[in-house]
Amino acid sequence: MPFTSPFGWVLLAAALLAGWLFGIAFSPQSRQLRKRFREREVIVAKYKREMEKALVKARDRIRQLERERDGAADETAAPQPETEDADAPKG
C-alpha cells in the first residue's frame, strides 16, 4: 500500500492541489478568468471610492448637526438672573 502514513497522504494532497492550480493557471480559460478578476477589481475600487465619499459626507453632516445642537443648547441654557428666595432670611 503506497500511503500508509499521514505524511504520504499530505504529500498526495499537496501534489493534487499543485496540479489543480497549474491546470487552472495554464488552461485556455485562464485569460478569461484573469480578465474577469481585473474587471471585478475595478468595480470594487470604484465602489470603495464612492463609499469613502459618502462616509466623508456623513461625517460632515454629523459635525454640522452637532454644532447646531450645541448652539441651540447654549441658547436655551443661558444664565438666568438670580432671584432672591422668599424663604431666605433677609437681613
PDB file of N, CA, C and O in Angstrom, chain B, residues numbered from 101:
ATOM      1  N   MET B 101       0.845  -1.159   0.000  1.00  0.00           N
ATOM      2  CA  MET B 101       0.000   0.000   0.000  1.00  0.00           C
ATOM      3  C   MET B 101       0.909   1.245   0.000  1.00  0.00           C
ATOM      4  O   MET B 101       1.770   1.378   0.869  1.00  0.00           O
ATOM      5  N   PRO B 102       0.722   2.144  -0.957  1.00  0.00           N
ATOM      6  CA  PRO B 102       1.665   3.258  -1.086  1.00  0.00           C
ATOM      7  C   PRO B 102       1.498   4.324  -0.007  1.00  0.00           C
ATOM      8  O   PRO B 102       2.482   4.969   0.356  1.00  0.00           O
ATOM      9  N   PHE B 103       0.286   4.537   0.521  1.00  0.00           N
ATOM     10  CA  PHE B 103       0.074   5.599   1.506  1.00  0.00           C
ATOM     11  C   PHE B 103      -0.308   4.985   2.840  1.00  0.00           C
ATOM     12  O   PHE B 103      -1.486   4.839   3.166  1.00  0.00           O
ATOM     13  N   THR B 104       0.704   4.634   3.594  1.00  0.00           N
ATOM     14  CA  THR B 104       0.444   4.016   4.894  1.00  0.00           C
ATOM     15  C   THR B 104       0.629   5.007   6.036  1.00  0.00           C
ATOM     16  O   THR B 104       0.221   4.727   7.163  1.00  0.00           O
ATOM     17  N   SER B 105       1.237   6.162   5.766  1.00  0.00           N
ATOM     18  CA  SER B 105       1.460   7.143   6.836  1.00  0.00           C
ATOM     19  C   SER B 105       0.694   8.436   6.522  1.00  0.00           C
ATOM     20  O   SER B 105       0.357   8.707   5.370  1.00  0.00           O
ATOM     21  N   PRO B 106       0.432   9.214   7.552  1.00  0.00           N
ATOM     22  CA  PRO B 106      -0.241  10.500   7.319  1.00  0.00           C
ATOM     23  C   PRO B 106       0.594  11.430   6.433  1.00  0.00           C
ATOM     24  O   PRO B 106       0.038  12.220   5.670  1.00  0.00           O
ATOM     25  N   PHE B 107       1.908  11.344   6.528  1.00  0.00           N
ATOM     26  CA  PHE B 107       2.775  12.178   5.719  1.00  0.00           C
ATOM     27  C   PHE B 107       2.578  11.875   4.231  1.00  0.00           C
ATOM     28  O   PHE B 107       2.597  12.792   3.410  1.00  0.00           O
ATOM     29  N   GLY B 108       2.392  10.620   3.879  1.00  0.00           N
ATOM     30  CA  GLY B 108       2.134  10.236   2.495  1.00  0.00           C
ATOM     31  C   GLY B 108       0.838  10.853   1.983  1.00  0.00           C
ATOM     32  O   GLY B 108       0.771  11.313   0.843  1.00  0.00           O
ATOM     33  N   TRP B 109      -0.190  10.862   2.826  1.00  0.00           N
ATOM     34  CA  TRP B 109      -1.465  11.470   2.444  1.00  0.00           C
ATOM     35  C   TRP B 109      -1.323  12.983   2.267  1.00  0.00           C
ATOM     36  O   TRP B 109      -1.934  13.566   1.372  1.00  0.00           O
ATOM     37  N   VAL B 110      -0.521  13.611   3.116  1.00  0.00           N
ATOM     38  CA  VAL B 110      -0.288  15.050   2.991  1.00  0.00           C
ATOM     39  C   VAL B 110       0.427  15.345   1.675  1.00  0.00           C
ATOM     40  O   VAL B 110       0.084  16.303   0.982  1.00  0.00           O
ATOM     41  N   LEU B 111       1.416  14.526   1.329  1.00  0.00           N
ATOM     42  CA  LEU B 111       2.125  14.723   0.055  1.00  0.00           C
ATOM     43  C   LEU B 111       1.184  14.536  -1.131  1.00  0.00           C
ATOM     44  O   LEU B 111       1.247  15.293  -2.100  1.00  0.00           O
ATOM     45  N   LEU B 112       0.323  13.541  -1.060  1.00  0.00           N
ATOM     46  CA  LEU B 112      -0.642  13.322  -2.131  1.00  0.00           C
ATOM     47  C   LEU B 112      -1.579  14.523  -2.272  1.00  0.00           C
ATOM     48  O   LEU B 112      -1.840  14.979  -3.386  1.00  0.00           O
ATOM     49  N   ALA B 113      -2.078  15.028  -1.164  1.00  0.00           N
ATOM     50  CA  ALA B 113      -2.969  16.186  -1.207  1.00  0.00           C
ATOM     51  C   ALA B 113      -2.242  17.404  -1.779  1.00  0.00           C
ATOM     52  O   ALA B 113      -2.820  18.153  -2.566  1.00  0.00           O
ATOM     53  N   ALA B 114      -0.982  17.609  -1.393  1.00  0.00           N
ATOM     54  CA  ALA B 114      -0.210  18.740  -1.907  1.00  0.00           C
ATOM     55  C   ALA B 114       0.010  18.600  -3.413  1.00  0.00           C
ATOM     56  O   ALA B 114      -0.087  19.584  -4.146  1.00  0.00           O
ATOM     57  N   ALA B 115       0.303  17.396  -3.874  1.00  0.00           N
ATOM     58  CA  ALA B 115       0.517  17.179  -5.304  1.00  0.00           C
ATOM     59  C   ALA B 115      -0.769  17.416  -6.096  1.00  0.00           C
ATOM     60  O   ALA B 115      -0.737  18.004  -7.177  1.00  0.00           O
ATOM     61  N   LEU B 116      -1.893  16.960  -5.560  1.00  0.00           N
ATOM     62  CA  LEU B 116      -3.167  17.172  -6.244  1.00  0.00           C
ATOM     63  C   LEU B 116      -3.527  18.662  -6.285  1.00  0.00           C
ATOM     64  O   LEU B 116      -4.003  19.159  -7.306  1.00  0.00           O
ATOM     65  N   LEU B 117      -3.304  19.350  -5.207  1.00  0.00           N
ATOM     66  CA  LEU B 117      -3.587  20.778  -5.163  1.00  0.00           C
ATOM     67  C   LEU B 117      -2.688  21.549  -6.130  1.00  0.00           C
ATOM     68  O   LEU B 117      -3.155  22.443  -6.835  1.00  0.00           O
ATOM     69  N   ALA B 118      -1.411  21.205  -6.162  1.00  0.00           N
ATOM     70  CA  ALA B 118      -0.493  21.880  -7.083  1.00  0.00           C
ATOM     71  C   ALA B 118      -0.898  21.605  -8.533  1.00  0.00           C
ATOM     72  O   ALA B 118      -0.865  22.512  -9.365  1.00  0.00           O
ATOM     73  N   GLY B 119      -1.272  20.383  -8.837  1.00  0.00           N
ATOM     74  CA  GLY B 119      -1.716  20.051 -10.192  1.00  0.00           C
ATOM     75  C   GLY B 119      -2.968  20.807 -10.581  1.00  0.00           C
ATOM     76  O   GLY B 119      -3.098  21.268 -11.715  1.00  0.00           O
ATOM     77  N   TRP B 120      -3.888  20.933  -9.640  1.00  0.00           N
ATOM     78  CA  TRP B 120      -5.120  21.663  -9.908  1.00  0.00           C
ATOM     79  C   TRP B 120      -4.815  23.136 -10.181  1.00  0.00           C
ATOM     80  O   TRP B 120      -5.365  23.718 -11.116  1.00  0.00           O
ATOM     81  N   LEU B 121      -3.939  23.745  -9.370  1.00  0.00           N
ATOM     82  CA  LEU B 121      -3.581  25.147  -9.572  1.00  0.00           C
ATOM     83  C   LEU B 121      -2.843  25.369 -10.890  1.00  0.00           C
ATOM     84  O   LEU B 121      -3.105  26.348 -11.588  1.00  0.00           O
ATOM     85  N   PHE B 122      -1.923  24.469 -11.234  1.00  0.00           N
ATOM     86  CA  PHE B 122      -1.231  24.592 -12.520  1.00  0.00           C
ATOM     87  C   PHE B 122      -2.203  24.421 -13.683  1.00  0.00           C
ATOM     88  O   PHE B 122      -2.080  25.094 -14.706  1.00  0.00           O
ATOM     89  N   GLY B 123      -3.155  23.534 -13.525  1.00  0.00           N
ATOM     90  CA  GLY B 123      -4.160  23.330 -14.573  1.00  0.00           C
ATOM     91  C   GLY B 123      -4.991  24.573 -14.800  1.00  0.00           C
ATOM     92  O   GLY B 123      -5.289  24.930 -15.940  1.00  0.00           O
ATOM     93  N   ILE B 124      -5.368  25.236 -13.715  1.00  0.00           N
ATOM     94  CA  ILE B 124      -6.140  26.472 -13.851  1.00  0.00           C
ATOM     95  C   ILE B 124      -5.286  27.567 -14.470  1.00  0.00           C
ATOM     96  O   ILE B 124      -5.749  28.306 -15.339  1.00  0.00           O
ATOM     97  N   ALA B 125      -4.028  27.671 -14.020  1.00  0.00           N
ATOM     98  CA  ALA B 125      -3.153  28.753 -14.485  1.00  0.00           C
ATOM     99  C   ALA B 125      -2.850  28.644 -15.973  1.00  0.00           C
ATOM    100  O   ALA B 125      -2.742  29.666 -16.649  1.00  0.00           O
ATOM    101  N   PHE B 126      -2.712  27.440 -16.496  1.00  0.00           N
ATOM    102  CA  PHE B 126      -2.304  27.273 -17.883  1.00  0.00           C
ATOM    103  C   PHE B 126      -3.431  26.839 -18.807  1.00  0.00           C
ATOM    104  O   PHE B 126      -3.177  26.472 -19.954  1.00  0.00           O
ATOM    105  N   SER B 127      -4.657  26.874 -18.337  1.00  0.00           N
ATOM    106  CA  SER B 127      -5.771  26.495 -19.201  1.00  0.00           C
ATOM    107  C   SER B 127      -6.105  27.654 -20.134  1.00  0.00           C
ATOM    108  O   SER B 127      -5.764  28.800 -19.844  1.00  0.00           O
ATOM    109  N   PRO B 128      -6.767  27.368 -21.246  1.00  0.00           N
ATOM    110  CA  PRO B 128      -7.150  28.436 -22.168  1.00  0.00           C
ATOM    111  C   PRO B 128      -8.131  29.425 -21.540  1.00  0.00           C
ATOM    112  O   PRO B 128      -8.192  30.579 -21.964  1.00  0.00           O
ATOM    113  N   GLN B 129      -8.878  29.005 -20.566  1.00  0.00           N
ATOM    114  CA  GLN B 129      -9.846  29.889 -19.928  1.00  0.00           C
ATOM    115  C   GLN B 129      -9.214  30.798 -18.889  1.00  0.00           C
ATOM    116  O   GLN B 129      -9.889  31.677 -18.353  1.00  0.00           O
ATOM    117  N   SER B 130      -7.936  30.608 -18.592  1.00  0.00           N
ATOM    118  CA  SER B 130      -7.300  31.417 -17.552  1.00  0.00           C
ATOM    119  C   SER B 130      -7.274  32.893 -17.932  1.00  0.00           C
ATOM    120  O   SER B 130      -7.357  33.760 -17.062  1.00  0.00           O
ATOM    121  N   ARG B 131      -7.159  33.185 -19.234  1.00  0.00           N
ATOM    122  CA  ARG B 131      -7.183  34.583 -19.663  1.00  0.00           C
ATOM    123  C   ARG B 131      -8.533  35.223 -19.341  1.00  0.00           C
ATOM    124  O   ARG B 131      -8.604  36.363 -18.880  1.00  0.00           O
ATOM    125  N   GLN B 132      -9.587  34.475 -19.589  1.00  0.00           N
ATOM    126  CA  GLN B 132     -10.919  34.990 -19.291  1.00  0.00           C
ATOM    127  C   GLN B 132     -11.085  35.207 -17.789  1.00  0.00           C
ATOM    128  O   GLN B 132     -11.674  36.198 -17.359  1.00  0.00           O
ATOM    129  N   LEU B 133     -10.562  34.275 -16.997  1.00  0.00           N
ATOM    130  CA  LEU B 133     -10.664  34.408 -15.554  1.00  0.00           C
ATOM    131  C   LEU B 133      -9.884  35.622 -15.065  1.00  0.00           C
ATOM    132  O   LEU B 133     -10.360  36.363 -14.204  1.00  0.00           O
ATOM    133  N   ARG B 134      -8.689  35.829 -15.610  1.00  0.00           N
ATOM    134  CA  ARG B 134      -7.887  36.990 -15.224  1.00  0.00           C
ATOM    135  C   ARG B 134      -8.584  38.292 -15.628  1.00  0.00           C
ATOM    136  O   ARG B 134      -8.567  39.271 -14.882  1.00  0.00           O
ATOM    137  N   LYS B 135      -9.196  38.292 -16.817  1.00  0.00           N
ATOM    138  CA  LYS B 135      -9.913  39.482 -17.278  1.00  0.00           C
ATOM    139  C   LYS B 135     -11.082  39.782 -16.345  1.00  0.00           C
ATOM    140  O   LYS B 135     -11.283  40.933 -15.957  1.00  0.00           O
ATOM    141  N   ARG B 136     -11.848  38.767 -15.984  1.00  0.00           N
ATOM    142  CA  ARG B 136     -12.959  38.953 -15.054  1.00  0.00           C
ATOM    143  C   ARG B 136     -12.473  39.453 -13.700  1.00  0.00           C
ATOM    144  O   ARG B 136     -13.100  40.311 -13.079  1.00  0.00           O
ATOM    145  N   PHE B 137     -11.349  38.905 -13.253  1.00  0.00           N
ATOM    146  CA  PHE B 137     -10.788  39.315 -11.973  1.00  0.00           C
ATOM    147  C   PHE B 137     -10.403  40.798 -12.006  1.00  0.00           C
ATOM    148  O   PHE B 137     -10.689  41.534 -11.063  1.00  0.00           O
ATOM    149  N   ARG B 138      -9.761  41.231 -13.083  1.00  0.00           N
ATOM    150  CA  ARG B 138      -9.372  42.646 -13.203  1.00  0.00           C
ATOM    151  C   ARG B 138     -10.600  43.551 -13.262  1.00  0.00           C
ATOM    152  O   ARG B 138     -10.621  44.613 -12.640  1.00  0.00           O
ATOM    153  N   GLU B 139     -11.625  43.131 -14.012  1.00  0.00           N
ATOM    154  CA  GLU B 139     -12.855  43.920 -14.083  1.00  0.00           C
ATOM    155  C   GLU B 139     -13.502  44.035 -12.710  1.00  0.00           C
ATOM    156  O   GLU B 139     -13.997  45.098 -12.334  1.00  0.00           O
ATOM    157  N   ARG B 140     -13.493  42.951 -11.974  1.00  0.00           N
ATOM    158  CA  ARG B 140     -14.084  42.968 -10.646  1.00  0.00           C
ATOM    159  C   ARG B 140     -13.281  43.857  -9.705  1.00  0.00           C
ATOM    160  O   ARG B 140     -13.853  44.534  -8.851  1.00  0.00           O
ATOM    161  N   GLU B 141     -11.958  43.858  -9.857  1.00  0.00           N
ATOM    162  CA  GLU B 141     -11.121  44.740  -9.033  1.00  0.00           C
ATOM    163  C   GLU B 141     -11.472  46.205  -9.306  1.00  0.00           C
ATOM    164  O   GLU B 141     -11.539  47.009  -8.376  1.00  0.00           O
ATOM    165  N   VAL B 142     -11.695  46.554 -10.578  1.00  0.00           N
ATOM    166  CA  VAL B 142     -12.054  47.928 -10.931  1.00  0.00           C
ATOM    167  C   VAL B 142     -13.401  48.299 -10.306  1.00  0.00           C
ATOM    168  O   VAL B 142     -13.561  49.396  -9.771  1.00  0.00           O
ATOM    169  N   ILE B 143     -14.356  47.391 -10.375  1.00  0.00           N
ATOM    170  CA  ILE B 143     -15.677  47.643  -9.805  1.00  0.00           C
ATOM    171  C   ILE B 143     -15.580  47.841  -8.302  1.00  0.00           C
ATOM    172  O   ILE B 143     -16.197  48.753  -7.753  1.00  0.00           O
ATOM    173  N   VAL B 144     -14.813  46.994  -7.636  1.00  0.00           N
ATOM    174  CA  VAL B 144     -14.663  47.099  -6.182  1.00  0.00           C
ATOM    175  C   VAL B 144     -13.956  48.398  -5.805  1.00  0.00           C
ATOM    176  O   VAL B 144     -14.336  49.045  -4.829  1.00  0.00           O
ATOM    177  N   ALA B 145     -12.943  48.784  -6.557  1.00  0.00           N
ATOM    178  CA  ALA B 145     -12.229  50.031  -6.265  1.00  0.00           C
ATOM    179  C   ALA B 145     -13.153  51.231  -6.435  1.00  0.00           C
ATOM    180  O   ALA B 145     -13.115  52.158  -5.626  1.00  0.00           O
ATOM    181  N   LYS B 146     -13.980  51.225  -7.475  1.00  0.00           N
ATOM    182  CA  LYS B 146     -14.926  52.315  -7.702  1.00  0.00           C
ATOM    183  C   LYS B 146     -15.933  52.380  -6.555  1.00  0.00           C
ATOM    184  O   LYS B 146     -16.231  53.460  -6.044  1.00  0.00           O
ATOM    185  N   TYR B 147     -16.446  51.237  -6.159  1.00  0.00           N
ATOM    186  CA  TYR B 147     -17.399  51.181  -5.046  1.00  0.00           C
ATOM    187  C   TYR B 147     -16.763  51.702  -3.764  1.00  0.00           C
ATOM    188  O   TYR B 147     -17.389  52.434  -2.998  1.00  0.00           O
ATOM    189  N   LYS B 148     -15.520  51.316  -3.544  1.00  0.00           N
ATOM    190  CA  LYS B 148     -14.817  51.754  -2.333  1.00  0.00           C
ATOM    191  C   LYS B 148     -14.663  53.276  -2.321  1.00  0.00           C
ATOM    192  O   LYS B 148     -14.878  53.909  -1.288  1.00  0.00           O
ATOM    193  N   ARG B 149     -14.293  53.868  -3.462  1.00  0.00           N
ATOM    194  CA  ARG B 149     -14.166  55.327  -3.535  1.00  0.00           C
ATOM    195  C   ARG B 149     -15.508  56.006  -3.266  1.00  0.00           C
ATOM    196  O   ARG B 149     -15.563  57.008  -2.553  1.00  0.00           O
ATOM    197  N   GLU B 150     -16.585  55.470  -3.829  1.00  0.00           N
ATOM    198  CA  GLU B 150     -17.910  56.047  -3.609  1.00  0.00           C
ATOM    199  C   GLU B 150     -18.308  55.973  -2.138  1.00  0.00           C
ATOM    200  O   GLU B 150     -18.862  56.928  -1.593  1.00  0.00           O
ATOM    201  N   MET B 151     -18.029  54.853  -1.502  1.00  0.00           N
ATOM    202  CA  MET B 151     -18.388  54.704  -0.096  1.00  0.00           C
ATOM    203  C   MET B 151     -17.541  55.614   0.794  1.00  0.00           C
ATOM    204  O   MET B 151     -18.034  56.121   1.801  1.00  0.00           O
ATOM    205  N   GLU B 152     -16.281  55.826   0.438  1.00  0.00           N
ATOM    206  CA  GLU B 152     -15.446  56.745   1.207  1.00  0.00           C
ATOM    207  C   GLU B 152     -15.984  58.169   1.092  1.00  0.00           C
ATOM    208  O   GLU B 152     -16.005  58.902   2.081  1.00  0.00           O
ATOM    209  N   LYS B 153     -16.423  58.570  -0.113  1.00  0.00           N
ATOM    210  CA  LYS B 153     -17.013  59.898  -0.289  1.00  0.00           C
ATOM    211  C   LYS B 153     -18.289  60.020   0.530  1.00  0.00           C
ATOM    212  O   LYS B 153     -18.516  61.046   1.171  1.00  0.00           O
ATOM    213  N   ALA B 154     -19.123  58.988   0.519  1.00  0.00           N
ATOM    214  CA  ALA B 154     -20.366  59.014   1.288  1.00  0.00           C
ATOM    215  C   ALA B 154     -20.073  59.100   2.778  1.00  0.00           C
ATOM    216  O   ALA B 154     -20.784  59.783   3.515  1.00  0.00           O
ATOM    217  N   LEU B 155     -19.032  58.413   3.222  1.00  0.00           N
ATOM    218  CA  LEU B 155     -18.655  58.452   4.630  1.00  0.00           C
ATOM    219  C   LEU B 155     -18.189  59.846   5.033  1.00  0.00           C
ATOM    220  O   LEU B 155     -18.527  60.327   6.115  1.00  0.00           O
ATOM    221  N   VAL B 156     -17.425  60.487   4.178  1.00  0.00           N
ATOM    222  CA  VAL B 156     -16.968  61.855   4.465  1.00  0.00           C
ATOM    223  C   VAL B 156     -18.166  62.791   4.556  1.00  0.00           C
ATOM    224  O   VAL B 156     -18.235  63.622   5.461  1.00  0.00           O
ATOM    225  N   LYS B 157     -19.116  62.664   3.619  1.00  0.00           N
ATOM    226  CA  LYS B 157     -20.317  63.499   3.655  1.00  0.00           C
ATOM    227  C   LYS B 157     -21.115  63.255   4.941  1.00  0.00           C
ATOM    228  O   LYS B 157     -21.602  64.197   5.567  1.00  0.00           O
ATOM    229  N   ALA B 158     -21.240  61.996   5.322  1.00  0.00           N
ATOM    230  CA  ALA B 158     -21.989  61.669   6.531  1.00  0.00           C
ATOM    231  C   ALA B 158     -21.310  62.252   7.766  1.00  0.00           C
ATOM    232  O   ALA B 158     -21.981  62.783   8.652  1.00  0.00           O
ATOM    233  N   ARG B 159     -19.997  62.157   7.828  1.00  0.00           N
ATOM    234  CA  ARG B 159     -19.277  62.724   8.980  1.00  0.00           C
ATOM    235  C   ARG B 159     -19.416  64.237   9.021  1.00  0.00           C
ATOM    236  O   ARG B 159     -19.564  64.815  10.098  1.00  0.00           O
ATOM    237  N   ASP B 160     -19.371  64.890   7.856  1.00  0.00           N
ATOM    238  CA  ASP B 160     -19.562  66.336   7.809  1.00  0.00           C
ATOM    239  C   ASP B 160     -20.966  66.707   8.294  1.00  0.00           C
ATOM    240  O   ASP B 160     -21.137  67.671   9.040  1.00  0.00           O
ATOM    241  N   ARG B 161     -21.949  65.947   7.873  1.00  0.00           N
ATOM    242  CA  ARG B 161     -23.326  66.205   8.298  1.00  0.00           C
ATOM    243  C   ARG B 161     -23.463  66.022   9.808  1.00  0.00           C
ATOM    244  O   ARG B 161     -24.157  66.796  10.468  1.00  0.00           O
ATOM    245  N   ILE B 162     -22.810  65.008  10.349  1.00  0.00           N
ATOM    246  CA  ILE B 162     -22.859  64.785  11.798  1.00  0.00           C
ATOM    247  C   ILE B 162     -22.245  65.966  12.532  1.00  0.00           C
ATOM    248  O   ILE B 162     -22.803  66.441  13.520  1.00  0.00           O
ATOM    249  N   ARG B 163     -21.099  66.444  12.056  1.00  0.00           N
ATOM    250  CA  ARG B 163     -20.456  67.603  12.689  1.00  0.00           C
ATOM    251  C   ARG B 163     -21.369  68.826  12.624  1.00  0.00           C
ATOM    252  O   ARG B 163     -21.485  69.569  13.598  1.00  0.00           O
ATOM    253  N   GLN B 164     -22.014  69.031  11.480  1.00  0.00           N
ATOM    254  CA  GLN B 164     -22.919  70.172  11.327  1.00  0.00           C
ATOM    255  C   GLN B 164     -24.083  70.060  12.313  1.00  0.00           C
ATOM    256  O   GLN B 164     -24.431  71.041  12.971  1.00  0.00           O
ATOM    257  N   LEU B 165     -24.680  68.886  12.420  1.00  0.00           N
ATOM    258  CA  LEU B 165     -25.801  68.712  13.343  1.00  0.00           C
ATOM    259  C   LEU B 165     -25.360  68.883  14.791  1.00  0.00           C
ATOM    260  O   LEU B 165     -26.104  69.431  15.605  1.00  0.00           O
ATOM    261  N   GLU B 166     -24.157  68.419  15.119  1.00  0.00           N
ATOM    262  CA  GLU B 166     -23.660  68.593  16.482  1.00  0.00           C
ATOM    263  C   GLU B 166     -23.436  70.070  16.793  1.00  0.00           C
ATOM    264  O   GLU B 166     -23.726  70.521  17.901  1.00  0.00           O
ATOM    265  N   ARG B 167     -22.920  70.828  15.820  1.00  0.00           N
ATOM    266  CA  ARG B 167     -22.737  72.263  16.034  1.00  0.00           C
ATOM    267  C   ARG B 167     -24.089  72.940  16.243  1.00  0.00           C
ATOM    268  O   ARG B 167     -24.234  73.784  17.128  1.00  0.00           O
ATOM    269  N   GLU B 168     -25.075  72.573  15.432  1.00  0.00           N
ATOM    270  CA  GLU B 168     -26.411  73.145  15.592  1.00  0.00           C
ATOM    271  C   GLU B 168     -26.998  72.789  16.954  1.00  0.00           C
ATOM    272  O   GLU B 168     -27.601  73.628  17.622  1.00  0.00           O
ATOM    273  N   ARG B 169     -26.815  71.541  17.352  1.00  0.00           N
ATOM    274  CA  ARG B 169     -27.334  71.100  18.643  1.00  0.00           C
ATOM    275  C   ARG B 169     -26.657  71.861  19.776  1.00  0.00           C
ATOM    276  O   ARG B 169     -27.324  72.330  20.698  1.00  0.00           O
ATOM    277  N   ASP B 170     -25.340  71.984  19.710  1.00  0.00           N
ATOM    278  CA  ASP B 170     -24.614  72.686  20.763  1.00  0.00           C
ATOM    279  C   ASP B 170     -24.984  74.164  20.790  1.00  0.00           C
ATOM    280  O   ASP B 170     -25.073  74.764  21.861  1.00  0.00           O
ATOM    281  N   GLY B 171     -25.196  74.741  19.635  1.00  0.00           N
ATOM    282  CA  GLY B 171     -25.616  76.138  19.573  1.00  0.00           C
ATOM    283  C   GLY B 171     -26.992  76.327  20.177  1.00  0.00           C
ATOM    284  O   GLY B 171     -27.217  77.291  20.909  1.00  0.00           O
ATOM    285  N   ALA B 172     -27.913  75.430  19.887  1.00  0.00           N
ATOM    286  CA  ALA B 172     -29.264  75.519  20.436  1.00  0.00           C
ATOM    287  C   ALA B 172     -29.231  75.272  21.939  1.00  0.00           C
ATOM    288  O   ALA B 172     -29.990  75.897  22.679  1.00  0.00           O
ATOM    289  N   ALA B 173     -28.380  74.388  22.395  1.00  0.00           N
ATOM    290  CA  ALA B 173     -28.270  74.107  23.825  1.00  0.00           C
ATOM    291  C   ALA B 173     -27.712  75.322  24.549  1.00  0.00           C
ATOM    292  O   ALA B 173     -28.132  75.616  25.668  1.00  0.00           O
ATOM    293  N   ASP B 174     -26.771  76.033  23.931  1.00  0.00           N
ATOM    294  CA  ASP B 174     -26.211  77.229  24.552  1.00  0.00           C
ATOM    295  C   ASP B 174     -27.255  78.318  24.679  1.00  0.00           C
ATOM    296  O   ASP B 174     -27.274  79.036  25.679  1.00  0.00           O
ATOM    297  N   GLU B 175     -28.124  78.458  23.690  1.00  0.00           N
ATOM    298  CA  GLU B 175     -29.162  79.479  23.738  1.00  0.00           C
ATOM    299  C   GLU B 175     -30.182  79.175  24.820  1.00  0.00           C
ATOM    300  O   GLU B 175     -30.618  80.087  25.522  1.00  0.00           O
ATOM    301  N   THR B 176     -30.572  77.927  24.974  1.00  0.00           N
ATOM    302  CA  THR B 176     -31.576  77.567  25.974  1.00  0.00           C
ATOM    303  C   THR B 176     -30.979  77.538  27.365  1.00  0.00           C
ATOM    304  O   THR B 176     -31.706  77.704  28.345  1.00  0.00           O
ATOM    305  N   ALA B 177     -29.698  77.336  27.478  1.00  0.00           N
ATOM    306  CA  ALA B 177     -29.053  77.249  28.784  1.00  0.00           C
ATOM    307  C   ALA B 177     -28.409  78.576  29.166  1.00  0.00           C
ATOM    308  O   ALA B 177     -27.440  78.594  29.924  1.00  0.00           O
ATOM    309  N   ALA B 178     -28.929  79.676  28.658  1.00  0.00           N
ATOM    310  CA  ALA B 178     -28.396  80.986  29.011  1.00  0.00           C
ATOM    311  C   ALA B 178     -28.632  81.221  30.494  1.00  0.00           C
ATOM    312  O   ALA B 178     -29.671  80.830  31.026  1.00  0.00           O
ATOM    313  N   PRO B 179     -27.687  81.849  31.159  1.00  0.00           N
ATOM    314  CA  PRO B 179     -27.838  82.029  32.607  1.00  0.00           C
ATOM    315  C   PRO B 179     -29.051  82.907  32.923  1.00  0.00           C
ATOM    316  O   PRO B 179     -29.271  83.950  32.306  1.00  0.00           O
ATOM    317  N   GLN B 180     -29.813  82.455  33.885  1.00  0.00           N
ATOM    318  CA  GLN B 180     -30.995  83.175  34.324  1.00  0.00           C
ATOM    319  C   GLN B 180     -30.589  84.158  35.423  1.00  0.00           C
ATOM    320  O   GLN B 180     -29.707  83.853  36.226  1.00  0.00           O
ATOM    321  N   PRO B 181     -31.207  85.304  35.467  1.00  0.00           N
ATOM    322  CA  PRO B 181     -30.889  86.228  36.560  1.00  0.00           C
ATOM    323  C   PRO B 181     -31.314  85.615  37.879  1.00  0.00           C
ATOM    324  O   PRO B 181     -32.382  85.015  37.997  1.00  0.00           O
ATOM    325  N   GLU B 182     -30.461  85.778  38.854  1.00  0.00           N
ATOM    326  CA  GLU B 182     -30.751  85.182  40.160  1.00  0.00           C
ATOM    327  C   GLU B 182     -31.833  85.994  40.864  1.00  0.00           C
ATOM    328  O   GLU B 182     -31.811  87.224  40.849  1.00  0.00           O
ATOM    329  N   THR B 183     -32.769  85.294  41.476  1.00  0.00           N
ATOM    330  CA  THR B 183     -33.825  85.936  42.261  1.00  0.00           C
ATOM    331  C   THR B 183     -33.643  85.530  43.701  1.00  0.00           C
ATOM    332  O   THR B 183     -33.135  84.449  43.999  1.00  0.00           O
ATOM    333  N   GLU B 184     -34.056  86.392  44.579  1.00  0.00           N
ATOM    334  CA  GLU B 184     -33.926  86.070  45.985  1.00  0.00           C
ATOM    335  C   GLU B 184     -35.046  85.103  46.372  1.00  0.00           C
ATOM    336  O   GLU B 184     -36.188  85.222  45.928  1.00  0.00           O
ATOM    337  N   ASP B 185     -34.677  84.163  47.199  1.00  0.00           N
ATOM    338  CA  ASP B 185     -35.676  83.195  47.664  1.00  0.00           C
ATOM    339  C   ASP B 185     -36.586  83.872  48.676  1.00  0.00           C
ATOM    340  O   ASP B 185     -36.135  84.678  49.490  1.00  0.00           O
ATOM    341  N   ALA B 186     -37.839  83.547  48.620  1.00  0.00           N
ATOM    342  CA  ALA B 186     -38.790  84.100  49.571  1.00  0.00           C
ATOM    343  C   ALA B 186     -38.571  83.524  50.964  1.00  0.00           C
ATOM    344  O   ALA B 186     -38.865  84.174  51.967  1.00  0.00           O
ATOM    345  N   ASP B 187     -38.051  82.300  51.020  1.00  0.00           N
ATOM    346  CA  ASP B 187     -37.841  81.650  52.313  1.00  0.00           C
ATOM    347  C   ASP B 187     -36.537  82.091  52.971  1.00  0.00           C
ATOM    348  O   ASP B 187     -36.357  81.902  54.174  1.00  0.00           O
ATOM    349  N   ALA B 188     -35.644  82.663  52.210  1.00  0.00           N
ATOM    350  CA  ALA B 188     -34.336  83.029  52.757  1.00  0.00           C
ATOM    351  C   ALA B 188     -34.515  84.217  53.700  1.00  0.00           C
ATOM    352  O   ALA B 188     -35.254  85.154  53.396  1.00  0.00           O
ATOM    353  N   PRO B 189     -33.828  84.171  54.856  1.00  0.00           N
ATOM    354  CA  PRO B 189     -33.928  85.297  55.797  1.00  0.00           C
ATOM    355  C   PRO B 189     -33.275  86.531  55.212  1.00  0.00           C
ATOM    356  O   PRO B 189     -32.200  86.469  54.615  1.00  0.00           O
ATOM    357  N   LYS B 190     -33.937  87.632  55.394  1.00  0.00           N
ATOM    358  CA  LYS B 190     -33.416  88.890  54.867  1.00  0.00           C
ATOM    359  C   LYS B 190     -32.677  89.603  55.981  1.00  0.00           C
ATOM    360  O   LYS B 190     -33.113  89.610  57.132  1.00  0.00           O
ATOM    361  N   GLY B 191     -31.620  90.167  55.645  1.00  0.00           N
ATOM    362  CA  GLY B 191     -31.051  90.946  56.699  1.00  0.00           C
ATOM    363  C   GLY B 191     -29.666  91.238  56.655  1.00  0.00           C
ATOM    364  O   GLY B 191     -29.147  91.907  57.548  1.00  0.00           O
TER     365      GLY B 191
END
